[in-house]
Amino acid sequence: MMPSHEPLDNTAEAPPLKRIKIDDTAVETNIQAATPPASSVISPDTAVPNELGANILPPSHSLLGIAPPLQDENGAIIRLMESDVGISEYVAKDAPKIGGIIKQRFTDFLVYEVDQDSNVVHIKSIEMPEPPAKKAKEAEGTPIEVGAGVPSPKEVSAAIEQAATDSGTDPLAETLDPAHGDSTEPASSESRVPGVPWPDVFTTRLAPFLSAEQIEGIKKMFLEGPNPPFVSDAGWTGRLASKTNDSSISDSGAVGEDADTNPRKQDEAMKRGGRRDRGARGGRGGRRGGRPVVEDHRKVISDPIVSKQTRTSFHQTVRELFSGKLDSETDMSEPINAGDGSRIVVRWARRGNGGGTGRGGARTERAPRGTYPPYIHFTLQKTNRDTQDALQYLARTLHVPAKDLSTAGTKDKRGVTIQRVALRRGTKTVEDIWKLANGVPTRQSADDAVRNRGERGVRTADFVYRKAALELGMLKGNAFVITLRNVQVDSVEALDKVMGSVKERGFINYYGMQRFGTAAIPTHSIGLALLKSDWHLAVSLILRPRPGEHPDVLAARRAWLDDGDLDRALTLLPRRVVAERCILESYQKQHGETRNALGALSTIPRNLRLMYVHAYQSYVWNAIVSERIKTWGADRPVPGDLVLESGAGTAGRTEVDVEDGESATMQSGADVEELPTSRKNDKKPWQPPRVRTLTEEDVDKYSIFDVVMPLPGNDVAFPGGALGQKYREYLIQDGLDPDNFQRRQKEYTLSGSYRNILHLPKELSWSVLRYTDPDVPLAQSDEDQLLGYDAPAPTPDGRFLALQIRLILGTAAYATMALREVTKTDTSSHFQSGLTQVSEDQRFKGVDGDDLSLMEVTT
């Protein structure tokens, strides 16, 4: 039998606050007011009028059957509770309550992305990635001088060829990650081998047309690049001693020497009284990019080919293998005798195919970094930062636009989370990105970077080249390691009963509190203003102060709202406060003019604006699902429920388009909120899922896990009976038309989607730990493990209990909602913070075993 604890006194979390009584009719009148005329300006004096305090929540809040939330004298909400966003029911109401504190420490909430191959993403290496050529040289067993990290093409090819010959493996496989489709810029989708400039298939494809020596000649010419080899001559080139033989590469395929690049021939020409010719630009020494232009005489000539069909196949093979970088044409230098066949000449393309051109048409050779795939993928571990904030920080650190970074989904702010990130790299290599991300060498040395934790809670690792970006929804779910502190339960049997219920019966698939923000202005209220085209109200709600926010943010708001000082407000406002900064910068560009509220809103990143609208849909969905569970329970379908028809697609299809590459999160973040990819990238035109309204005859054919509820929109059907009417009641109360979500601003036009009302964990296990000091970690992040920090050390005879839960959830499911089913307590951040403040274990911070014995004696 485990020790019993008295339940926590939740009223002790904070001093009592006065509730403000709000007249429902007055609230509805305010929020449904018509859009202000053009002359109505949101100025510093009118942006936050006190009389708007009563309309912060949607009018339909009155339908929830609860009292309005606590508000301050300005109408800002002090505490937004789960019940205020429609969260009220449980699957297993009869299961015992397990008291516990969620997210007391950051390491109490570990999140790991599950990729599309069902692999749980972990950090494998924090070391600087090695250049591919260096890897190849080390595989060969000889050192290589990397220089600035950009080896020449000849070094790369020689190293790869030798390493592949010796080991039988691709030395670039680890860096280029071919298992996931990485490759260099392909010459042919069926012939290119990732990272290998001359794969074996090239030789195989050319063998029917050329001898081994001729193939070796093409290989040598191709690996040299589009410019012929050059030997520096202080800016001068030698004059040919005699007319150059046009066939500088013999029929056998051997590459011959040109007088242009042979110093001995140049010297002989000078001794005979000749002169050295300047380059193509006369008195300037022929400098084009610092080197003279040398005519390219390299070519390989095949043996005579009699069959026209074979010659055609040869030409086609060259085009496929080299993507136009090399040309093939009939050799016209010798007369063609009937019946003898024709020779084919292969040379570098004369006109820009396969290489950049410098000024005046001179061909410039791209560095190897230009031949790698266009994206770099890496693993991001972030601590106490939401996804958008972390990406903005990375964009500044890597000196790239934020739009060049993309993820498969957003992760919770309060915790330690791991996910993959894609970067459109431009000309940067994996070494460049690693150094920039770790501040090497500007802020620390490379050795320090692998000895210290990542700066500002951000760690990047495991860099690989990839040929495509990540898109929202490109994942299978998330894995969690969650530790509940100061657990209160009567017995192990009671604990197993609760956890077994979650494992077998699942939990209500509510949108968690992160969806609605942690600030005093709920995001779904802003979303309703956007849906009603009340742009000035939306701006007002975004800009108004929030109690308890960071002093810099509050000072910035007051600088604008009280003093009208845009410059000072923007100077004070932290960059992480995205929406407010966008609006104020828009006002600054308009020299302080604030009438164009719609224009100011449009400068906010599109996915952030859409998250406001999604939040309103989520609020309505939560409220209706609570009605469903409260009335009919969570065990089986009932007539009027909706289920997806077979083959109709997923329930979680996004209700509005989502821009690629932008993280759809707000300052508060979201546990595991995943938005699917945009329609413009779908291979097939999107069609609304087909649903069936269940009748008495077919309810037994489905389980409760098949039941879905719609998020409001044009392309969804409401459930039958009372629930369908409830949907309409909520929307009408909020001033919306249930039958028309078409908007003049198309991005706010809602198509709608479906979401399963229950979610069953894919995996779930748990264990009980003991501890005394609440500051002692009971779980360890990947970064700390690789840095060699001590592993968590639970105390077998510790004073307090902790429950460690390991589970895997599918996309768009909130782990906090699974925990809510266990603890039967509110999961809002302020409520959990209150539990921490009054928790008994806080008295034992820093107490070890000896101190504990002393405390027990003195008490």
Buried (B, 14 or more C-beta within 10 A) or exposed (E): EBEEBEEBEEEEBBEEEEEBEBEBEEBBEBBBBEBBEEEEBBEBEBBBEEEBBBBBBBBBBBBBEEEBBBBBEBBBBBBBBBBBBBBBBBBBEEBBBBBBBBBBBBBBBBBBBBBEEEEBBBBEEBEBBBBBBBBBBBBBEEEBEBEEBBBBBBBBBBBBBBBBEEEEEBBBBBBBBBEBEBBBBBBBEEBBBBBBBBBEBBBEBBEEBBBEEBBBBBBBBBBBBBBBEEEEBEBBBBBBBEEBEEBBBBBBBBBEEBBBBBEEBBEBBBEEEBEBBBBBBEEEBBBBEEBBBBEBBBBBBBBBBEEEEBBEBBBEBBBBBBBBBBBBEEBEEEEEEEEEBBBBBBBBBEEEBBBEEBEEEBBBBBBBBBEBBBBBBBBBBBBBBBBBBBBBBBBEBBEBEBBBBBBBBBBBBBBBBBBBBBBBBEEBBBBBBBBBBBBBEEEBEBEEBBEEBBBBBBBBBBBBBBBBBBBBBBBBBBBBBBBBBBBBBBEEEBBEBBBBBBBEBBBBBBBBBBBBBBBBBBBBBBBBBBBBBBBBBBBBBBBBBBBEBEEEBBBBBBBBBBEBBBEBBBEBBEEBBBBBBBBBBBBBEBEEEBBBBBBBBBBBBBBBBBBBBBBBBBBBBBBBBBBBBEEBEBEEBBBBBBBBEEEBBBBBBBBBBBBBBBBBBBBBBBBBBBBBBBBEEEEEEBEBBEBBBBEEEEBEEBEBBBBBBBBBBBBBBBBBEEBBEBBBBBBEBBBBEBEEBEBEBEBBBBBBBBBBBBBBBBEBEBEBBBBBBBEBBBBBBBBBEBBEEEEBEBBEEBBBBBBBBBBBBBBBBBBBBBBBBBBBBBBBBBBBBBBBEBBBBBEBEEBEEEEBEEBEEEE
